[in-house]
Structure formats: C-alpha cells, structure tokens
Amino acid sequence: MPRRCFGYILASPSRTLYVGITNDLTRRVQEHREGRSLSFTTRYNISRLVYFEEFDGPIAAIAREKEVKRWRREKKIALVESMNPEWNDLTDEAYLN
C-alpha cells in the first residue's frame, strides 16, 4: 500500500510563503508552529496552513514540491487561492486527522 504524503504551503500573516512536503501534515505544521529549529518559518512567523495536496507516496510529493518551488510568487498565490480564497488556516480541517 502506498504511503500517504502531503505537499503543503504555509503562510505568515504578511503572506510570506513556505512550500514543503511531509507524511504527517498535522505533526509537521505543529513543528513549524513550535519553532523547533531556527529556520525560515520560525524567523518569518510562517505557521498558517493555507494549501495542501495529498499524494500516494513520496516520489510524487517530492516532484510536485520541486515544481511549485520553481514557480513565481504570483503562481503560488493563485494555487493557494484556488483552494482557499480567504487564506484561512486549514489546520483544523477534519480531513487532516
């Protein structure tokens, strides 16, 4: 059975974006919020989950992450707004659990 993976975009209140992948989206967002490392997300207060996609394994998730990271900011914003036009925090979505 393929391992479930997620591609995701986090945003700060000023809409600075971070693109990542994980096999446990809830845990990973929590790690970003807790600032477990001195990272880009900690430095810029990037903690709101504004977009995610599910994949049937890490190979597809990594390929999509690389694709999205190459995009210009405007295209990333359009992707977020296609799923989440209000830029709400999606962390509490029942789907994630």
C-alpha positions as CSV (number, residue, x, y, z in Angstrom):
1,M,0.0,0.0,0.0
2,P,1.4,3.4,-1.0
3,R,2.4,5.7,1.9
4,R,0.3,8.9,2.1
5,C,2.3,12.1,1.7
6,F,1.3,15.8,1.6
7,G,2.6,18.8,-0.3
8,Y,1.7,22.0,1.6
9,I,2.1,25.7,1.7
10,L,2.3,27.7,4.9
11,A,1.9,31.5,5.1
12,S,2.8,34.2,7.6
13,P,0.3,37.0,8.5
14,S,2.0,39.1,5.8
15,R,1.7,36.2,3.3
16,T,5.4,35.1,3.2
17,L,5.2,31.6,1.8
18,Y,6.9,28.3,2.5
19,V,6.5,25.1,0.4
20,G,7.1,21.7,1.9
21,I,6.2,18.0,2.0
22,T,5.6,15.6,4.8
23,N,4.0,12.2,5.6
24,D,2.2,13.7,8.7
25,L,0.7,17.1,7.9
26,T,-0.7,17.8,11.4
27,R,2.6,16.9,13.1
28,R,4.7,18.9,10.6
29,V,2.5,22.1,11.0
30,Q,2.8,21.8,14.7
31,E,6.6,21.5,14.5
32,H,6.6,24.7,12.4
33,R,4.4,26.5,15.0
34,E,6.6,25.4,17.9
35,G,9.7,26.7,16.1
36,R,11.7,23.6,16.8
37,S,14.6,24.9,14.8
38,L,16.0,28.2,13.8
39,S,14.5,28.0,10.4
40,F,13.0,30.2,7.7
41,T,9.5,29.5,9.1
42,T,10.4,30.5,12.6
43,R,12.2,33.6,11.5
44,Y,9.3,34.9,9.5
45,N,6.4,33.6,11.7
46,I,5.2,31.3,9.0
47,S,2.6,29.0,10.7
48,R,-0.7,29.1,8.9
49,L,-1.5,26.1,6.7
50,V,-3.1,27.7,3.6
51,Y,-2.9,24.9,1.0
52,F,-2.2,21.2,0.8
53,E,-2.4,18.3,-1.6
54,E,-2.3,14.5,-0.9
55,F,-0.1,12.1,-2.8
56,D,0.2,8.3,-2.9
57,G,3.9,8.3,-2.0
58,P,7.0,10.4,-1.6
59,I,8.1,10.4,-5.2
60,A,5.1,12.2,-6.5
61,A,5.1,14.6,-3.5
62,I,8.8,15.5,-4.0
63,A,8.3,16.1,-7.7
64,R,5.3,18.4,-7.0
65,E,7.3,20.3,-4.3
66,K,10.1,20.9,-6.7
67,E,7.7,22.1,-9.3
68,V,5.9,24.5,-7.0
69,K,9.1,25.8,-5.5
70,R,10.3,26.9,-9.0
71,W,7.1,28.9,-9.6
72,R,7.0,32.7,-9.3
73,R,5.2,34.0,-6.2
74,E,2.1,35.0,-8.3
75,K,1.5,31.5,-9.4
76,K,1.9,30.1,-5.9
77,I,-0.7,32.7,-4.7
78,A,-3.1,31.6,-7.4
79,L,-2.7,28.0,-6.3
80,V,-3.5,28.9,-2.7
81,E,-6.5,31.0,-3.7
82,S,-7.8,28.1,-5.9
83,M,-8.4,26.1,-2.8
84,N,-8.5,28.7,-0.1
85,P,-9.6,32.2,-1.4
86,E,-9.9,33.6,2.1
87,W,-6.4,32.4,3.2
88,N,-7.9,30.6,6.2
89,D,-5.8,28.4,8.4
90,L,-6.7,24.8,7.2
91,T,-5.1,23.1,10.2
92,D,-8.3,22.2,11.8
93,E,-9.8,20.6,8.7
94,A,-11.2,17.2,9.8
95,Y,-9.6,15.7,6.6
96,L,-6.1,16.0,8.2
97,N,-6.7,13.7,11.1
